Amino acid sequence: MLVQNKKIGIVGGGPGGLTLARLLQLKGADVTVYERDLNKEARVQGTTLDLHHESGLRALREGLLLDEFKKQYRPGADRMIIANEHAEVFFSDHEGKPTEDFGNEHFRPEIDRGPLRNMLLASLHPATVVWDSQFANMEKQGDGWVLHFRNCTTGYADIVVGADGGNSRVRPYVTDIKPFYSGISGVLANVYDPEVTVPYIHGLLQGGKIMAFGGGKCFIVGAKGDGSLSFYLSYKTGEGRLKEINLADKAEVLAWFMQDFAEWGDLWQEIIAHAETPFMPIPIYSMPLAQTWDAMPNLTLLGDAAHLMTPFAGEGVNMAMLDALELSECLCGDTFPDMRTAIAAFERQMRARASAAARESLENGESMHSPGALQTMLAFFSGMNNP
């Protein structure tokens, strides 16, 4: 095994980094995860994630975690309503859609980010994750790296894996390629007690999702396991538009929404009015589709750190977890003569696969923010339910 007697440092404790740690530990590797959060309760986790048969779920199967996932996922959370800007419903698959169909490659069970993270954390050896370790920089030491963190601590790793997201601080040690702005921005926020504050939307959700389209704009609402809902609204706008708004000021956010989403009805304004502040700005970026770099013998990337993509195909977390699976196989197998060759093989496969997913996501983003988005999405979902 190439990683025998080597220390592996994973920078970033999201789904990709934690999945890699789990898979490597199953094969006897020495792994440490460095995570910037103070502890596992430090951040409220965001929207739900749908895991795919051939990627996210496959990684869980190989990590011997599928049975635990089945206890944690939310049956019915993948059910969908499609509406327009006036909250008129044009499509619903709430009737007749099975709540569990794990043998079906098209089944995409959903799980909240918090329970997924906690499940992965619980699967690791004690003290695998070093919390409060925000990466600052690193330097070569012998055949490995000394990692420096903002809290003035350090760590050593023979092999470093950057799994620290779209704003990765590890990426510049691998490549100088930078993401580009997709032309789409939005905001993310949560509503608590939605059965009281936004009863009509809560009733439509029934534990699932609403996707609404109108005027080249998109509003996605999803129920969460704690009874709250999260929402994300997006549209084509300038890269700096959201910087003009004080997203901690509810009145200012409402004024922005009523100006930029002027054709959207009162029910959507009601969600904005009852959301928790501050809203989270989400300018959407993507790495170039044809990126490449020379492989290193002791450093690589996975997930958004390697191939940040737009969210419009639901592939981000799935690509990250599949990255983790494929990297673990390359590092722990006997196929390759040395570490550089193993990392090079992983990166070639990862870049090709991620490029295809990123292209699909960019195309979906264009469709979802076009004047004909409602008709396009109705045709897509009707086709899925009537193959």
Sequence and secondary structure as in RCSB ss.txt:
>XXXX:A:sequence
MLVQNKKIGIVGGGPGGLTLARLLQLKGADVTVYERDLNKEARVQGTTLDLHHESGLRALREGLLLDEFKKQYRP
GADRMIIANEHAEVFFSDHEGKPTEDFGNEHFRPEIDRGPLRNMLLASLHPATVVWDSQFANMEKQGDGWVLHFR
NCTTGYADIVVGADGGNSRVRPYVTDIKPFYSGISGVLANVYDPEVTVPYIHGLLQGGKIMAFGGGKCFIVGAKG
DGSLSFYLSYKTGEGRLKEINLADKAEVLAWFMQDFAEWGDLWQEIIAHAETPFMPIPIYSMPLAQTWDAMPNLT
LLGDAAHLMTPFAGEGVNMAMLDALELSECLCGDTFPDMRTAIAAFERQMRARASAAARESLENGESMHSPGALQ
TMLAFFSGMNNP
>XXXX:A:secstr
 TTTT EEEEE  SHHHHHHHHHHHHTT EEEEE  SSSTTSS   SEEE  TTTHHHHHHHTT HHHHHHHS T
TTT EEEEETT  EEEE TTT  S  TTSTT   EEEHHHHHHHHHHTS TT EE S  EEEEEEETTEEEEEET
TS EEEESEEEE   TT SSGGGT     EEEEEEEEEEEESSHHHHSHHHHHHHTTSEEEEEETTEEEEEEE T
TS EEEEEEEE  TTGGGGS TT HHHHHHHHHHHTTTS HHHHHHHHTS SS EEEEEEE  TT      SSEE
E THHHH   STTS HHHHHHHHHHHHHHHHHSSS SSHHHHHHHHHHHHHHHHHHHHHHHHHHHHHHTSTTHHH
HHHHHHHHHH  
